[in-house]
Amino acid sequence: MRQTLTALTLLTVVGLSPAAAQTTVTGKPAPDATTSEKSGGQNALTRPNTDRPEAGNPAATGTAAGAKLEPGSNSFTEAQVRGRLEEAGYKDAKDLKKDDQGIWRGTAMMNGKSVGVGMDFKGNVAVQ
C-alpha cells in the first residue's frame, strides 16, 4: 500500500512540473506597454479599410479616398474584387485589371458618378 501511495505521489509531482514551469513569470512588461485589447492587436494590422465612403462624397477624407494601396502579390480574383468594391459601397465595377504591382484598378459608380478605384493584396479599397 505504501509503495502505491508513493508511486501516485511521484507521478502527480512529475505530471504537474511541466504545467508549473509553463506559468512561471520571468520578467515585467514594459511600463508603457498597452494590452492588445486596447491597441487593436492583430485586427489593427489585418483589417482591410473597406469603410463606406460618405454618401454625398465618395472621395471623403478618412475613408477610401485616404487609403494607401500597397504593392504585393495579389491572389484576389476579379469576382472577389467586385465583391469587395460592392461591400465598400461601389456599384458597376468595370475595366478591372491587375497592374504590375499587383493592384487591381478600374472604375465604379458611387452616387451616380464614375470614380477610379483600386484594391491591393490585403483587400484595401481606395479611390484612385
C-alpha positions as CSV (number, residue, x, y, z in Angstrom):
1,M,0.0,0.0,0.0
2,R,2.8,2.4,0.9
3,Q,4.6,1.7,-2.4
4,T,1.3,2.5,-4.3
5,L,0.9,5.8,-2.4
6,T,4.5,6.7,-3.0
7,A,4.2,5.9,-6.7
8,L,1.0,8.0,-7.1
9,T,2.6,11.0,-5.3
10,L,5.7,10.8,-7.5
11,L,3.5,10.6,-10.7
12,T,1.5,13.6,-9.5
13,V,4.6,15.7,-8.8
14,V,6.2,14.8,-12.1
15,G,3.0,15.4,-14.0
16,L,2.5,18.9,-12.6
17,S,6.0,20.0,-13.1
18,P,5.7,21.0,-16.8
19,A,2.5,22.9,-16.1
20,A,4.1,24.9,-13.3
21,A,7.1,25.6,-15.5
22,Q,4.8,27.0,-18.2
23,T,3.2,29.5,-15.9
24,T,6.3,31.0,-14.4
25,V,6.7,34.8,-14.9
26,T,10.2,35.7,-15.8
27,G,10.0,39.4,-16.2
28,K,7.9,42.5,-16.1
29,P,6.2,44.1,-19.2
30,A,7.4,47.4,-20.3
31,P,5.8,50.2,-18.2
32,D,4.3,51.9,-21.3
33,A,3.0,48.7,-22.9
34,T,-0.7,48.5,-23.7
35,T,-2.7,45.4,-24.0
36,S,-3.6,44.0,-27.4
37,E,-7.2,44.7,-26.4
38,K,-6.5,48.4,-26.2
39,S,-4.2,48.7,-29.2
40,G,-6.4,46.6,-31.5
41,G,-3.8,43.8,-31.6
42,Q,-3.9,41.7,-34.8
43,N,-7.0,43.5,-36.0
44,A,-5.1,46.7,-36.3
45,L,-2.7,45.0,-38.7
46,T,-5.0,43.0,-40.9
47,R,-8.4,44.7,-41.1
48,P,-9.0,45.9,-44.6
49,N,-10.1,49.6,-44.9
50,T,-13.3,48.9,-46.7
51,D,-15.3,51.5,-44.8
52,R,-18.1,53.0,-46.8
53,P,-17.4,56.5,-48.2
54,E,-19.7,59.3,-47.2
55,A,-22.9,59.1,-49.2
56,G,-22.6,62.5,-50.8
57,N,-18.8,62.5,-51.2
58,P,-17.1,59.3,-52.3
59,A,-13.7,60.9,-52.1
60,A,-14.1,61.9,-48.4
61,T,-11.0,62.1,-46.3
62,G,-10.6,59.2,-43.9
63,T,-12.5,56.8,-46.0
64,A,-11.5,55.0,-49.2
65,A,-10.0,58.3,-50.6
66,G,-7.4,58.3,-47.8
67,A,-6.4,54.7,-48.2
68,K,-3.0,53.8,-49.4
69,L,-2.7,50.8,-51.6
70,E,0.3,48.5,-51.1
71,P,2.1,46.7,-53.9
72,G,2.4,42.9,-53.5
73,S,1.5,39.5,-54.8
74,N,-2.3,39.7,-55.2
75,S,-4.3,36.5,-55.2
76,F,-7.8,38.0,-55.3
77,T,-9.9,37.0,-58.3
78,E,-11.8,39.6,-60.3
79,A,-15.0,38.3,-58.8
80,Q,-13.6,38.8,-55.3
81,V,-12.5,42.3,-56.1
82,R,-16.0,43.1,-57.4
83,G,-17.5,41.8,-54.2
84,R,-15.1,43.9,-52.0
85,L,-15.9,47.0,-54.0
86,E,-19.7,46.4,-53.6
87,E,-19.1,45.9,-49.8
88,A,-17.4,49.3,-49.8
89,G,-20.4,50.9,-51.5
90,Y,-19.3,51.0,-55.1
91,K,-21.5,49.7,-57.9
92,D,-21.0,48.5,-61.5
93,A,-17.2,48.0,-61.4
94,K,-15.7,48.0,-64.9
95,D,-12.4,47.5,-66.6
96,L,-10.8,45.8,-63.6
97,K,-7.2,44.8,-64.4
98,K,-4.4,43.8,-62.1
99,D,-1.3,46.0,-62.7
100,D,2.4,45.1,-62.5
101,Q,2.4,46.0,-58.8
102,G,-0.4,43.5,-58.0
103,I,-3.0,46.2,-57.5
104,W,-6.5,45.8,-59.1
105,R,-7.6,49.0,-60.8
106,G,-10.8,50.0,-62.6
107,T,-13.8,52.3,-62.4
108,A,-17.0,52.0,-60.4
109,M,-20.1,54.1,-59.8
110,M,-20.7,55.9,-56.5
111,N,-23.8,58.1,-56.2
112,G,-24.2,58.3,-59.9
113,K,-20.6,59.4,-60.5
114,S,-17.8,57.3,-62.1
115,V,-14.7,57.1,-59.9
116,G,-11.4,55.3,-60.2
117,V,-11.0,52.5,-57.7
118,G,-8.3,50.2,-56.7
119,M,-7.7,47.2,-54.3
120,D,-4.4,45.8,-53.1
121,F,-3.3,42.4,-52.0
122,K,-4.6,43.0,-48.4
123,G,-8.1,43.8,-49.6
124,N,-7.7,47.5,-49.0
125,V,-10.1,49.5,-51.3
126,A,-9.2,53.1,-52.4
127,V,-10.4,55.8,-54.7
128,Q,-7.8,56.5,-57.3
